[in-house]
Amino acid sequence: MYHLIPFAAGAVVGALAVRLLRTDKTRQGLEKAQDTLREATVSSLSSIEHVSARARKRLENESQPGKDGAVDEPAQ
């Protein structure tokens, strides 16, 4: 008998959650959060892309021999 209480409570909470998710206000809030997350992800990926390009360029310059035939030393 007592095993049915958590099941019933879960069913009620689930029904309320579904009802809440169907409202327009909640849906708009979720869409806004999704858009914000998408913008943050694009910004982060863009930053990673620029940093990778700078690192690649620096590594390519370091691997090319200098005027005297020696490999350039990295600046410290």
Secondary structure, 3 states (H helix, E strand, C coil): CCCHHHHHHHHHHHHHHHHHHCCHHHHHHHHHHHHHHHHHHHHHHHHHHHHHHHHHHHHHHHHCECCCCCECCCCC
